Amino acid sequence: MSKKNSNVTEVLLKRLGLQAINPGVFCGQWVGSGKTSASVSPVDGKILAKVRQATAAEYEQTVLAAATAFESWRNLPAPKRGEIIRQFGNALRTAKKDLGRLVSLECGKILTEGEGEVQEMIDICDFATGLSRQLFGLTIASERPQHRMMEQWHPLGVIGVISAFNFPVAVWSWNAAPAAVCGNATIWKPSELTPLTAIAVTLIAEKVCRRNKIDPAIFCLVCGDKFIGEKMSADRRLPLISATGSTRMGKEVSETVAKRLGKSLLELGGNNAIIVAPSANMDLAIRAILYGAVGTAGQRCTSTRRVFAHGSILPQLTEKLVAAYKQIRIGSPLEAGVLMGPLITPKAVEAMQTALQQLQREGGEIIYGGGELRGAAWPGGRYVQPCLARARGDFKIVHEETFAPILYLIPYRELDEAIAQNNAVPQGLSSAIFTNEMREAEKFLSAVGSDCGIANVNIGTSGAEIGGAFGGEKDTGGGRESGSDCWKAYMRRQTVTINYSADLPLAQGIQFV
């Protein structure tokens, strides 16, 4: 980072309320006396700022503060809770450019994606505000005379949110905004790689709460390492843990939470595929594949990792993709015109190279790219060329999720074959088909089609709207966040029966006295 850019970053951090060393725990007040960790920008490998992590005592302090805040927050009428979230969304609007730039600095997304992530937060706040007037139950016909049955919903309590580096703030908001209008408090453990964005967002939430004389501990933050995540997973006071990350991490969280009969909401790995049929609009497919495979440097859970193209069009598709890949400008995500920034760490670069070596051992072929980029334009040892590779659907490496811009091109002959290969991997997050044939599209969407939580026609695997429930099946964890009826995950259902007669008839006609 040049001296000029360094000064701009210092001013940015100051505007967002960040310091050289930041307390990493918010429990209604800012604390944090544990070890200091550094937030390193993948843009150039330099330290942005430092964060003091939580101690065990400060974690305990945070849980107690969140529980206390919940006691009063749940008694506030839901539309009033929605008003607080509306104001939070407006505060995010005001800070959108600054927060978006910080997202880019801390996780390496290009600026438009950084700002897009903040827009996701704003959108989910709008959604949650409307939701606050729609937390409905059911009225159910009773078999007993002069009885009424109904369902009602109550908040769970203190929700634990564990987020990943690739969406350092948006995924938290997918949970926190609906959970808040449902009457819950949240404790957020952000990724160790992206704590500054979490601190900046929590500072904004704190200001909104204080302005409205609301206990700000409804939005708690605990920065720390795996130790904090383990404590949250095992903590019976957190009835729901929402965790985003690798399948390995998700299995550990799920097992720990299940042992205490808690609930878990898991958003884990993806190994997403696009099927390109002979009738497809080729230009449309190319654009979708390019964004899905290269956006966020292939570090989205919804990134496109496999393309199944009909054998009759695969040569043409490959040629067009190679031409498109050659036009991709790679460099600092803060610069205009750059389409792909860095991977998050040098270890991620190593993992990509290991995957490509395995691909070649299995008989695959690198068509384009895949190498590391060095030099003044690519500092910090995190930049790579996006890779196009020929592969077969049964390769072991193709069934694994590599969090890097590797795209496997695989031929197919019949649609059933492509669908079967789409479904053959352990993950089940996002999928898509490009076709102009109605029967092909409908088959892909049918019960014998894609087994993923997301199935698209003529759009790619990446870039979901907040109105639809987001999540996947199998090793993706089965969770659903964001839109639709996701709010039910943050509440407990209660069946109520009211007897307004003078008798006590029993169900099923049972006679007892």
C-alpha positions in Angstrom: 0.0 0.0 0.0 1.4 3.4 -1.0 1.9 6.2 1.5 -1.0 8.0 0.0 -3.3 5.0 0.2 -2.0 4.3 3.8 -3.1 7.8 4.8 -6.5 7.4 3.2 -6.9 4.1 5.1 -6.0 5.8 8.4 -8.7 8.5 7.8 -11.2 5.8 6.8 -10.6 3.8 10.0 -10.9 7.0 12.1 -14.2 7.9 10.5 -15.6 4.5 11.3 -14.5 4.9 15.0 -11.6 2.4 14.7 -8.2 2.9 16.4 -4.7 1.4 16.1 -5.6 -1.0 18.9 -9.3 -1.8 19.3 -11.2 -3.5 22.1 -12.8 -6.6 20.5 -15.6 -7.2 23.0 -18.9 -5.3 23.2 -21.3 -6.2 26.0 -23.1 -2.9 26.4 -19.6 -1.4 26.9 -16.4 -1.9 25.1 -13.9 -4.2 26.8 -11.3 -6.6 25.7 -8.1 -7.4 27.6 -7.0 -10.6 26.0 -4.2 -11.2 23.6 -3.8 -8.8 20.7 -4.4 -10.0 17.1 -3.8 -8.2 13.9 -6.2 -7.6 11.0 -4.0 -8.0 8.0 -5.2 -6.7 4.6 -4.9 -9.3 1.9 -4.6 -6.3 -0.5 -0.9 -5.9 0.4 -0.3 -8.1 3.4 0.1 -5.1 5.8 -1.6 -4.6 9.2 -4.7 -2.4 9.2 -5.1 -2.3 13.0 -5.0 -4.6 16.0 -7.8 -6.0 18.2 -7.8 -7.2 21.8 -9.6 -10.5 22.0 -12.0 -11.7 24.7 -10.9 -13.5 27.8 -13.0 -16.2 29.4 -14.2 -13.8 32.0 -15.2 -11.2 29.3 -17.1 -13.9 27.4 -19.0 -14.6 30.5 -19.7 -10.9 31.0 -21.0 -10.7 27.5 -23.4 -13.6 27.8 -24.8 -12.1 31.0 -25.2 -8.7 29.4 -27.0 -10.1 26.4 -29.3 -12.1 28.6 -30.2 -9.0 30.6 -30.8 -7.0 27.4 -33.0 -9.7 26.1 -35.3 -9.5 29.2 -36.4 -6.0 28.3 -36.0 -6.2 24.5 -38.5 -9.1 24.2 -41.2 -7.1 25.9 -40.9 -4.2 23.4 -43.7 -4.7 20.8 -42.4 -6.2 17.6 -43.1 -3.1 15.4 -41.2 -1.0 17.9 -38.3 -3.4 17.5 -38.7 -3.1 13.8 -38.3 0.7 14.1 -34.9 0.2 15.7 -33.8 -2.0 12.8 -35.1 0.5 10.3 -32.9 3.2 11.9 -30.0 0.8 11.9 -30.5 0.3 8.2 -30.5 4.0 7.6 -27.3 4.4 9.6 -25.8 1.7 7.3 -26.9 3.7 4.3 -25.0 6.7 5.5 -21.9 4.7 6.1 -22.2 2.5 3.0 -19.1 3.8 1.1 -16.8 3.7 4.1 -18.0 0.3 5.3 -17.8 -1.0 1.7 -14.2 0.1 1.4 -13.3 -1.4 4.8 -14.8 -4.8 3.6 -12.6 -4.6 0.5 -9.6 -3.7 2.6 -10.1 -6.5 5.1 -11.3 -9.4 3.0 -10.0 -8.5 -0.5 -13.3 -8.0 -2.4 -13.4 -5.4 -5.2 -15.1 -2.2 -4.2 -18.4 -2.8 -5.9 -18.7 -6.2 -4.1 -17.7 -4.5 -0.8 -20.4 -1.9 -1.2 -22.8 -4.6 -2.4 -22.3 -6.5 0.9 -23.2 -3.4 2.9 -26.3 -3.1 0.6 -27.2 -6.6 1.6 -27.3 -5.5 5.2 -29.5 -2.5 4.3 -31.8 -4.8 2.4 -32.2 -7.3 5.2 -32.9 -4.4 7.6 -35.7 -3.3 5.3 -37.0 -6.9 5.1 -36.9 -7.3 8.9 -38.6 -4.0 9.5 -41.6 -5.2 7.4 -41.4 -8.6 9.1 -41.9 -7.0 12.5 -45.6 -6.6 11.6 -46.0 -10.1 10.2 -44.9 -12.5 12.9 -48.1 -14.5 12.6 -49.4 -17.8 14.0 -52.3 -20.0 13.0 -55.8 -20.6 14.2 -56.6 -24.4 14.2 -60.0 -26.0 14.3 -60.5 -28.0 17.5 -62.4 -31.3 17.7 -63.7 -30.3 21.1 -66.8 -28.0 21.4 -66.2 -24.4 22.6 -62.5 -24.8 22.3 -60.0 -22.8 20.3 -56.5 -23.9 19.2 -53.8 -21.6 17.9 -50.1 -21.3 17.4 -48.0 -18.5 18.7 -44.3 -17.7 18.5 -41.9 -16.4 21.2 -38.2 -15.4 20.9 -35.6 -18.0 21.8 -33.3 -15.8 23.8 -29.6 -15.0 23.1 -28.6 -16.2 19.6 -25.0 -17.0 18.8 -23.7 -16.0 15.4 -20.4 -17.3 14.0 -19.5 -15.7 10.7 -16.8 -16.3 8.1 -14.3 -14.0 6.4 -15.8 -14.0 2.9 -18.9 -12.2 4.0 -17.6 -10.4 7.1 -20.8 -8.4 7.9 -23.7 -9.4 5.6 -24.2 -12.9 7.0 -24.3 -11.6 10.5 -27.1 -9.2 9.4 -29.0 -12.0 7.8 -29.2 -13.5 11.3 -29.2 -10.4 13.6 -31.9 -8.3 11.9 -34.6 -11.0 11.8 -33.5 -12.3 15.2 -33.8 -8.8 16.7 -37.3 -8.1 15.4 -38.3 -11.5 16.8 -37.2 -10.3 20.2 -33.8 -11.9 20.6 -30.4 -10.6 21.5 -27.3 -11.8 19.6 -23.7 -12.5 20.4 -21.5 -12.3 17.3 -18.1 -14.0 16.9 -16.6 -12.7 13.6 -13.9 -14.3 11.7 -10.4 -13.8 13.1 -9.4 -12.5 9.7 -12.0 -9.7 9.5 -12.7 -8.3 13.0 -12.5 -4.6 12.1 -15.7 -4.7 9.9 -17.5 -6.4 12.8 -16.4 -3.7 15.3 -17.3 -0.9 12.9 -20.8 -2.3 12.4 -21.3 -2.9 16.1 -20.3 0.7 16.8 -23.1 1.8 14.4 -25.6 -0.5 16.1 -24.6 0.8 19.5 -25.2 4.4 18.5 -28.7 3.6 17.2 -29.6 1.8 20.4 -28.3 4.5 22.7 -30.1 7.2 20.7 -33.4 5.3 21.3 -32.5 4.5 24.9 -32.4 0.7 24.1 -29.9 -1.5 25.9 -27.2 -1.9 23.2 -26.2 -5.3 24.5 -28.9 -6.8 22.2 -26.0 -6.6 19.7 -23.0 -8.1 21.5 -19.6 -8.8 19.9 -16.9 -11.2 21.0 -13.7 -11.2 18.9 -11.5 -14.2 19.5 -10.1 -17.5 18.1 -11.6 -21.0 18.0 -11.8 -21.0 21.8 -14.7 -18.5 21.7 -16.5 -20.5 19.1 -16.2 -23.6 21.2 -17.5 -21.9 24.3 -20.5 -20.5 22.4 -21.3 -24.0 20.9 -21.2 -25.6 24.3 -23.1 -22.8 26.1 -26.7 -23.9 27.1 -27.6 -20.2 27.5 -27.4 -19.8 23.7 -30.4 -21.9 22.4 -29.4 -21.4 18.8 -26.0 -21.2 17.1 -25.9 -19.9 13.6 -22.5 -20.8 12.0 -21.1 -20.1 8.6 -17.9 -21.7 7.4 -16.3 -24.9 6.3 -18.1 -28.3 6.5 -15.5 -29.5 8.9 -16.2 -26.5 11.3 -19.9 -27.0 10.9 -19.7 -30.7 11.9 -17.8 -29.7 15.1 -20.4 -27.0 15.9 -23.3 -29.3 15.1 -22.0 -32.1 17.3 -21.3 -29.9 20.3 -24.7 -28.1 20.1 -26.6 -31.4 19.6 -25.0 -32.8 22.7 -26.8 -30.2 24.7 -30.0 -30.5 22.6 -29.6 -27.0 21.3 -30.4 -25.8 17.8 -27.9 -25.1 15.0 -28.4 -23.2 11.8 -25.5 -24.1 9.5 -24.4 -22.5 6.2 -21.4 -24.5 5.1 -19.5 -25.5 2.0 -20.6 -25.3 -1.6 -19.4 -27.0 -4.7 -21.7 -25.3 -7.2 -22.4 -26.3 -10.8 -23.8 -24.8 -13.9 -25.2 -26.9 -16.7 -25.0 -25.4 -20.1 -27.4 -27.0 -22.6 -27.1 -26.9 -26.4 -30.0 -24.3 -26.6 -28.4 -22.0 -24.0 -27.8 -18.3 -24.7 -24.0 -18.6 -24.8 -23.2 -15.0 -24.0 -25.5 -15.0 -21.0 -23.9 -18.2 -19.8 -20.4 -16.9 -20.2 -21.2 -13.8 -18.1 -22.8 -15.8 -15.4 -19.9 -18.3 -15.3 -17.4 -15.5 -15.2 -19.0 -13.8 -12.3 -19.7 -17.0 -10.4 -16.2 -18.4 -10.8 -14.1 -15.2 -10.5 -16.2 -13.0 -8.2 -14.6 -12.6 -4.8 -11.7 -14.6 -6.2 -13.7 -17.8 -6.0 -14.1 -17.4 -2.3 -17.9 -17.4 -2.0 -19.8 -20.4 -0.8 -21.9 -19.9 -3.9 -18.9 -19.6 -6.3 -19.2 -21.6 -9.5 -16.7 -24.5 -9.4 -18.0 -26.9 -12.0 -19.5 -26.4 -15.5 -21.2 -29.3 -17.2 -21.5 -28.4 -20.9 -23.0 -30.5 -23.6 -20.3 -32.0 -25.7 -21.5 -30.3 -28.8 -20.9 -26.8 -27.4 -18.1 -27.4 -24.9 -15.3 -26.4 -27.4 -17.0 -23.1 -28.2 -17.7 -22.5 -24.6 -14.1 -23.2 -23.6 -12.8 -20.9 -26.3 -15.0 -18.0 -25.2 -14.2 -18.6 -21.5 -10.4 -18.5 -22.2 -10.9 -15.2 -24.1 -12.9 -13.8 -21.2 -10.4 -14.9 -18.6 -7.6 -13.2 -20.5 -9.4 -9.9 -20.2 -9.8 -10.1 -16.4 -7.8 -7.4 -14.6 -6.3 -8.7 -11.4 -4.9 -6.5 -8.7 -5.8 -4.2 -5.8 -9.5 -4.5 -5.3 -9.5 -0.8 -4.4 -8.6 0.2 -8.0 -11.2 0.9 -10.7 -11.4 -1.7 -13.4 -10.1 -4.5 -11.3 -12.4 -7.6 -11.4 -10.4 -9.9 -9.1 -8.5 -9.2 -6.0 -6.4 -11.4 -3.7 -7.0 -14.6 -1.9 -7.4 -14.1 1.8 -4.1 -15.6 3.0 -0.9 -17.2 1.5 -2.3 -20.5 2.8 -5.2 -20.1 0.5 -2.8 -19.8 -2.4 -1.0 -23.0 -1.3 -4.3 -24.8 -1.1 -5.1 -23.8 -4.6 -1.8 -25.0 -5.9 -2.2 -28.3 -4.0 -5.6 -28.8 -5.6 -4.2 -28.2 -9.1 -1.5 -30.7 -8.5 -4.0 -33.3 -7.5 -6.1 -32.5 -10.6 -3.2 -33.2 -12.8 -2.3 -36.4 -11.0 -5.9 -37.6 -11.6 -5.6 -36.9 -15.3 -7.0 -33.4 -15.6 -5.5 -30.6 -17.6 -5.0 -26.9 -16.9 -6.3 -24.9 -19.8 -5.6 -21.5 -18.6 -4.1 -19.7 -15.5 -3.8 -21.1 -12.1 -0.4 -19.6 -11.3 0.7 -17.3 -8.6 1.2 -13.6 -9.4 4.2 -11.7 -8.0 5.5 -8.2 -8.4 4.7 -4.6 -7.5 1.1 -4.9 -8.7 0.5 -8.0 -6.6 2.1 -7.6 -3.2 1.6 -9.8 -0.2 1.8 -13.2 -1.8 -2.0 -13.6 -2.2 -2.6 -13.0 -5.9 -3.3 -15.7 -8.4 -4.6 -16.2 -12.0 -8.1 -17.7 -12.1 -7.9 -21.2 -13.5 -9.8 -23.1 -16.2 -9.3 -26.8 -16.2 -10.5 -29.9 -18.1 -11.8 -32.6 -15.7 -14.1 -35.5 -15.3 -17.1 -35.5 -12.9 -15.8 -38.5 -11.0 -12.4 -36.9 -10.1 -11.9 -36.8 -6.3 -10.7 -33.2 -6.4 -13.8 -32.2 -8.3 -15.9 -33.5 -5.4 -14.0 -31.3 -2.9 -14.5 -27.6 -2.3 -11.3 -25.6 -3.0 -11.9 -22.0 -1.8 -10.1 -20.5 -4.9 -10.9 -19.5 -8.5 -10.6 -23.0 -10.1 -13.3 -23.9 -12.6 -13.7 -27.4 -13.8 -15.1 -27.9 -17.4 -16.8 -31.2 -17.8 -18.6 -32.6 -20.9 -22.0 -34.4 -20.8 -24.1 -36.2 -23.3 -27.6 -36.3 -21.8 -29.3 -34.0 -19.3 -29.9 -36.9 -16.8 -26.1 -37.4 -16.8 -25.4 -33.7 -16.0 -28.0 -33.6 -13.3 -26.6 -36.8 -11.7 -23.1 -35.3 -11.7 -24.4 -32.1 -10.3 -25.9 -34.1 -7.4 -23.0 -36.5 -6.9 -20.9 -34.2 -4.7 -21.3 -34.1 -0.9 -22.3 -30.4 -0.9 -25.7 -29.1 -2.0 -25.8 -25.3 -1.9 -26.4 -23.6 -5.3 -26.9 -24.8 -8.9 -28.0 -23.5 -12.2 -28.9 -24.5 -15.8 -28.7 -22.4 -18.9 -31.3 -23.6 -21.4 -34.1 -22.2 -23.6 -35.9 -25.5 -23.6 -38.8 -25.5 -21.1 -38.7 -29.3 -20.5 -35.0 -29.2 -19.6 -35.6 -26.3 -17.2 -38.6 -28.0 -15.5 -36.7 -31.3 -15.2 -33.8 -29.5 -13.5 -36.3 -27.9 -11.0 -38.3 -31.1 -10.4 -37.9 -33.6 -7.6 -35.5 -35.6 -9.8 -33.5 -32.5 -10.7 -31.0 -30.5 -8.7 -30.7 -31.6 -5.0 -29.4 -28.1 -3.9 -31.1 -25.6 -1.7 -30.8 -23.0 -4.6 -31.7 -23.9 -8.2 -31.6 -21.3 -10.9 -32.5 -21.1 -14.5 -30.6 -18.8 -16.8 -28.8 -17.0 -14.0 -25.6 -18.2 -12.2 -25.0 -19.8 -8.9 -23.8 -16.7 -7.1 -25.6 -13.5 -6.1 -28.7 -14.4 -4.1 -31.4 -11.9 -3.2 -32.3 -11.4 0.4 -36.0 -12.1 -0.2 -35.5 -15.8 -0.7 -34.3 -18.2 2.0 -30.6 -18.9 1.6 -29.1 -22.3 2.3 -28.4 -25.8 1.1 -28.6 -29.5 1.8 -26.2 -32.3 2.6 -22.8 -31.1 3.7 -23.9 -27.5 3.3 -25.7 -28.0 6.6 -29.4 -27.6 5.8 -29.8 -24.1 7.3 -31.9 -21.3 5.9 -31.2 -17.6 6.5 -32.2 -14.2 5.1 -35.7 -14.1 3.6 -38.9 -16.1 3.3 -40.0 -17.6 6.6 -36.4 -17.7 8.1 -37.7 -15.8 11.1 -39.1 -19.1 12.5 -35.6 -20.3 13.2 -35.2 -17.6 15.8 -38.4 -18.3 17.6 -40.0 -21.1 19.6 -43.5 -22.4 18.5 -46.2 -22.7 21.2 -49.5 -24.5 20.6 -52.3 -23.0 22.7 -55.7 -24.5 23.5 -58.4 -22.3 25.1 -61.5 -23.9 26.7 -64.3 -21.4 27.0 -67.0 -24.0 28.0 -68.1 -25.3 31.4 -67.0 -28.8 30.5 -63.7 -30.6 30.2 -64.0 -32.9 27.2 -60.8 -34.8 26.4 -59.4 -35.3 22.9 -60.1 -38.5 21.0 -63.2 -38.9 23.0 -61.4 -40.4 26.0 -63.5 -40.8 29.2 -61.5 -40.6 32.4 -63.9 -39.9 35.3 
